[in-house]
Amino acid sequence: MTRVSIQALALARPVIRALVGLNILYALLLLALLGVSFFIPGWPERPLGFDLVNAHPQIGLGLRAIVIVGLLGAGIVHTILRQLDAIVGTVHGGDPFVLDNAQRLESIAWRVAALEGLRLIVAAIAAVVWEPGKIDAFSLAPWLAVMLLFVLAGVFAHGARMRADLEGTV
């Protein structure tokens, strides 16, 4: 390992754990926003300070739906960060090429794909509420990242099987 990769690995766990904390805070704030939104008279135009409801009558419902999607996303991100922390733990232990990590990477890939699906749902909600007929949220980069994660999961699985075979012959 290079000096830079060793330093990055040393920072990975504290950064991941800080991100877990921030993600939990984000989810709690979204939950509070959702709850409070039902009790604020004139929501959402009154807290925002301008009238959006006349121009966009479904804005209150749309914003609540987006907050619910955000809560789902926070749950998915939480599981991704936990899986990533477990992978970093095996790297710290010097044993990253295990089948568990291959399964973790595949799980992360599915969850990143789900996050992209949620992003498209938010774009669809926004299009219905604010700009009917306009959905322009598709991006190729996240889907390439999903494919990369699936390939990496396959590499880890293959490496783990090769190592198991090697240990069986020794």
C-alpha positions as CSV (number, residue, x, y, z in Angstrom):
1,M,0.0,0.0,0.0
2,T,1.2,3.5,-0.7
3,R,1.4,6.1,2.0
4,V,-1.6,8.0,0.5
5,S,-3.8,4.9,0.5
6,I,-2.8,4.1,4.1
7,Q,-3.7,7.6,5.2
8,A,-7.0,7.4,3.3
9,L,-7.8,4.1,4.9
10,A,-7.1,5.5,8.4
11,L,-9.5,8.4,7.6
12,A,-12.2,6.1,6.1
13,R,-13.7,4.8,9.3
14,P,-14.1,8.1,11.2
15,V,-15.5,9.7,8.0
16,I,-18.0,6.9,7.5
17,R,-19.1,7.0,11.1
18,A,-19.4,10.8,10.9
19,L,-21.5,10.4,7.7
20,V,-23.7,7.8,9.6
21,G,-24.3,10.4,12.3
22,L,-25.1,13.2,9.8
23,N,-27.4,10.9,7.9
24,I,-29.3,10.1,11.1
25,L,-29.6,13.8,11.8
26,Y,-30.8,14.4,8.3
27,A,-33.5,11.7,8.7
28,L,-34.6,13.1,12.0
29,L,-34.9,16.6,10.6
30,L,-36.9,15.3,7.6
31,L,-39.2,13.4,10.0
32,A,-39.7,16.6,12.1
33,L,-40.4,18.6,8.9
34,L,-42.9,16.1,7.8
35,G,-44.6,16.1,11.2
36,V,-44.6,19.8,11.6
37,S,-45.9,20.4,8.1
38,F,-49.3,19.0,9.1
39,F,-49.6,21.5,12.0
40,I,-48.4,24.8,10.4
41,P,-51.3,26.8,9.1
42,G,-50.8,27.8,5.5
43,W,-48.1,25.3,4.9
44,P,-45.9,25.6,2.7
45,E,-46.5,29.2,1.6
46,R,-46.5,30.8,5.0
47,P,-43.1,29.4,6.2
48,L,-41.6,30.2,2.8
49,G,-42.9,33.7,2.9
50,F,-44.6,33.7,-0.6
51,D,-47.6,32.2,-2.2
52,L,-46.9,29.1,-4.2
53,V,-50.2,27.4,-3.8
54,N,-52.1,29.5,-6.3
55,A,-49.5,28.8,-9.0
56,H,-49.0,25.2,-8.0
57,P,-52.1,23.8,-6.1
58,Q,-50.5,20.4,-5.4
59,I,-47.2,21.8,-3.9
60,G,-48.0,20.9,-0.3
61,L,-48.7,17.3,-1.2
62,G,-45.7,17.2,-3.6
63,L,-43.3,18.5,-0.9
64,R,-44.6,16.0,1.6
65,A,-44.1,13.2,-0.9
66,I,-40.5,14.4,-1.6
67,V,-39.8,14.4,2.2
68,I,-41.1,10.8,2.4
69,V,-38.8,9.8,-0.5
70,G,-36.0,11.6,1.3
71,L,-36.7,9.5,4.4
72,L,-36.5,6.3,2.3
73,G,-33.3,7.5,0.8
74,A,-31.8,8.2,4.3
75,G,-32.6,4.6,5.3
76,I,-30.9,3.3,2.1
77,V,-27.9,5.5,2.7
78,H,-27.7,4.3,6.3
79,T,-27.4,0.6,5.1
80,I,-24.8,1.6,2.5
81,L,-22.7,3.3,5.0
82,R,-22.9,0.3,7.4
83,Q,-21.9,-2.1,4.6
84,L,-19.0,0.2,3.6
85,D,-17.8,0.4,7.3
86,A,-17.8,-3.4,7.4
87,I,-15.8,-3.6,4.2
88,V,-13.3,-1.0,5.6
89,G,-13.0,-3.1,8.7
90,T,-11.9,-6.2,6.7
91,V,-9.4,-4.1,4.9
92,H,-8.0,-2.8,8.2
93,G,-7.8,-6.5,9.4
94,G,-5.8,-7.3,6.2
95,D,-8.5,-9.7,4.8
96,P,-10.6,-7.9,2.3
97,F,-11.1,-10.7,-0.3
98,V,-13.9,-12.5,1.5
99,L,-17.3,-13.6,0.2
100,D,-18.9,-11.3,2.8
101,N,-17.4,-8.3,1.1
102,A,-18.5,-9.5,-2.3
103,Q,-22.1,-9.7,-0.9
104,R,-21.7,-6.3,0.7
105,L,-20.6,-4.7,-2.6
106,E,-23.5,-6.3,-4.4
107,S,-25.9,-5.1,-1.7
108,I,-24.4,-1.6,-2.1
109,A,-24.9,-1.7,-5.9
110,W,-28.6,-2.6,-5.5
111,R,-29.0,0.2,-3.0
112,V,-27.3,2.8,-5.2
113,A,-29.6,1.7,-8.0
114,A,-32.5,2.2,-5.6
115,L,-31.3,5.7,-4.7
116,E,-31.2,6.5,-8.4
117,G,-34.8,5.2,-8.7
118,L,-35.8,7.5,-5.8
119,R,-34.1,10.4,-7.5
120,L,-36.2,9.8,-10.6
121,I,-39.3,9.6,-8.4
122,V,-38.5,13.0,-6.9
123,A,-38.0,14.4,-10.4
124,A,-41.4,12.9,-11.5
125,I,-43.1,14.4,-8.4
126,A,-41.5,17.8,-9.2
127,A,-42.6,17.6,-12.8
128,V,-46.2,16.9,-11.8
129,V,-46.3,19.6,-9.2
130,W,-44.2,22.4,-10.8
131,E,-43.5,21.7,-14.4
132,P,-45.9,19.1,-16.0
133,G,-44.3,17.1,-18.7
134,K,-40.7,18.0,-17.9
135,I,-38.6,15.3,-16.4
136,D,-34.9,15.8,-17.0
137,A,-33.3,14.0,-14.1
138,F,-31.6,11.1,-15.9
139,S,-27.8,10.9,-15.5
140,L,-25.6,8.2,-16.8
141,A,-22.8,8.5,-14.2
142,P,-24.7,6.9,-11.3
143,W,-25.8,4.0,-13.4
144,L,-22.2,3.5,-14.5
145,A,-21.3,3.5,-10.8
146,V,-23.9,0.8,-10.2
147,M,-22.4,-1.4,-12.9
148,L,-18.9,-0.8,-11.5
149,L,-20.1,-1.9,-8.1
150,F,-21.5,-5.1,-9.5
151,V,-18.3,-5.8,-11.4
152,L,-16.3,-5.1,-8.3
153,A,-18.5,-7.5,-6.3
154,G,-17.8,-10.1,-8.9
155,V,-14.0,-9.5,-8.6
156,F,-14.2,-9.8,-4.8
157,A,-16.2,-13.0,-5.1
158,H,-13.8,-14.5,-7.6
159,G,-10.8,-13.4,-5.4
160,A,-12.3,-15.0,-2.4
161,R,-13.0,-18.3,-4.2
162,M,-9.4,-18.3,-5.6
163,R,-8.0,-17.7,-2.1
164,A,-10.2,-20.5,-0.7
165,D,-9.0,-22.8,-3.4
166,L,-5.4,-21.9,-2.7
167,E,-5.8,-22.4,1.0
168,G,-7.3,-25.8,0.3
169,T,-4.3,-26.9,-1.8
170,V,-1.7,-25.9,0.8
